[in-house]
Amino acid sequence: MEITTSWMRQGIEQGIEQTVERQKGVIIRLIKQKLGNISPSLETNIMGLTIDQVDSLLEALFDFSSVNDVRNWLFERGIEPRNDQAIEREKSLILRQLKRKLGNIPPSLETKITELTIDEVEALGEALLDFSTIDDLVNWLNI
């Protein structure tokens, strides 16, 4: 009969937690390597997964072909809230910032911006700080 003390149990639990945290970091690196950059909010959601969710995500990772697949996987499990209204507000904010910085934005560019994914909108939000002309926006959108 093996006796396990409370400090031994605590050490085992800490070891498990550290392993799970490392696995979450590996998942994030694999997603970035396979699918490209991900948003900080997506990283936060991954870092909040339980042990069982980490195992499931590791198995599902090979089936993903885009960051949206990861988001959908999280959404289906109630982890990543899909708030289309918040996404539209973020797109609206980016458009207002672009108009303030660059002046009038042609309707065709506005349409292109409203069709961006949330990750692309977040990237545009960072990139627009470096824009000085509409041409910078056009080049960023690859039109």
C-alpha positions in Angstrom: 0.0 0.0 0.0 1.4 3.4 -1.1 0.8 6.4 1.1 0.3 9.7 -0.7 0.7 12.8 1.4 -1.0 16.0 0.7 2.2 17.7 -0.4 2.8 14.8 -2.8 -0.7 15.2 -4.3 -0.1 19.0 -4.6 3.2 18.3 -6.4 1.5 15.9 -8.8 -1.3 18.4 -9.5 1.2 21.2 -10.1 3.1 18.9 -12.5 -0.1 18.2 -14.4 -1.0 21.9 -14.6 2.5 22.8 -15.9 2.2 20.1 -18.6 -1.2 21.3 -19.7 0.1 24.9 -19.9 3.0 23.7 -22.1 0.5 21.8 -24.3 -1.5 25.0 -24.7 1.6 26.8 -25.8 2.4 24.1 -28.3 -1.1 24.3 -29.7 -0.8 28.0 -30.2 2.6 27.6 -31.9 1.2 24.8 -34.1 -1.8 26.9 -35.1 0.4 29.9 -36.0 2.8 27.7 -37.9 0.0 25.9 -39.9 -2.6 28.7 -40.2 -0.8 32.0 -39.6 -1.1 34.6 -36.9 -4.0 34.5 -34.5 -5.7 37.2 -32.5 -4.8 37.7 -28.8 -8.4 36.9 -27.9 -8.1 33.5 -29.6 -4.9 32.9 -27.7 -6.6 33.8 -24.5 -9.4 31.4 -25.2 -7.0 28.6 -25.9 -5.1 29.3 -22.8 -8.3 28.9 -20.8 -9.1 25.4 -22.0 -9.4 22.5 -19.6 -7.3 19.3 -19.8 -10.0 17.4 -21.8 -10.5 20.3 -24.2 -6.7 20.6 -24.8 -6.7 16.9 -25.7 -9.6 17.3 -28.1 -8.1 20.4 -29.7 -4.8 18.6 -30.3 -6.7 15.8 -32.1 -8.8 18.3 -34.1 -5.9 20.5 -35.0 -4.9 18.4 -38.0 -8.3 18.9 -39.6 -8.2 22.7 -39.5 -7.4 24.6 -42.7 -8.0 28.1 -41.4 -8.1 30.2 -38.2 -11.9 30.3 -38.7 -11.9 26.5 -38.3 -10.3 27.0 -34.9 -12.8 29.7 -33.9 -15.7 27.4 -35.1 -14.3 24.5 -33.0 -14.2 26.7 -29.9 -17.6 28.2 -30.7 -19.2 24.7 -31.0 -17.9 24.0 -27.5 -19.1 27.2 -26.0 -15.6 28.6 -25.6 -15.4 31.3 -28.2 -18.4 33.6 -28.2 -19.5 34.5 -31.7 -20.9 38.0 -31.4 -21.6 39.2 -34.9 -22.7 42.6 -33.5 -19.4 43.1 -31.8 -17.5 42.2 -35.0 -19.6 44.7 -37.0 -18.9 47.4 -34.4 -15.2 46.7 -34.7 -15.4 47.0 -38.5 -17.3 50.3 -38.1 -14.6 51.6 -35.7 -11.8 50.7 -38.2 -13.7 52.5 -41.0 -14.1 55.6 -38.8 -10.4 55.5 -38.0 -9.4 55.1 -41.6 -11.7 58.0 -42.6 -10.2 60.2 -39.9 -6.7 59.4 -40.9 -7.0 59.2 -44.7 -10.1 61.2 -45.5 -13.0 59.9 -47.7 -12.8 56.1 -48.3 -14.2 55.0 -51.7 -17.3 52.7 -51.4 -15.5 49.8 -53.1 -12.9 49.9 -50.3 -15.5 50.2 -47.6 -17.2 47.1 -49.0 -13.9 45.2 -49.1 -13.3 46.1 -45.4 -16.7 45.0 -44.3 -16.0 41.6 -45.9 -12.9 41.0 -43.9 -12.7 38.3 -41.2 -12.3 39.3 -37.6 -8.6 38.4 -37.7 -8.1 40.5 -40.8 -10.0 43.4 -39.2 -7.7 43.2 -36.1 -4.6 43.2 -38.4 -5.9 46.2 -40.3 -6.5 48.0 -37.0 -2.8 47.7 -36.3 -1.6 48.3 -39.9 -3.7 51.5 -40.3 -1.4 53.3 -37.9 1.3 53.2 -40.6 -0.9 54.3 -43.4 -0.5 57.8 -44.9 -2.5 57.5 -48.1 -5.4 55.6 -49.6 -2.8 53.7 -51.7 -1.4 52.2 -48.4 -4.8 50.9 -47.7 -5.3 49.6 -51.2 -1.9 47.8 -51.0 -2.7 46.3 -47.7 -6.0 45.0 -49.1 -4.1 43.7 -52.1 -6.5 45.2 -54.6 
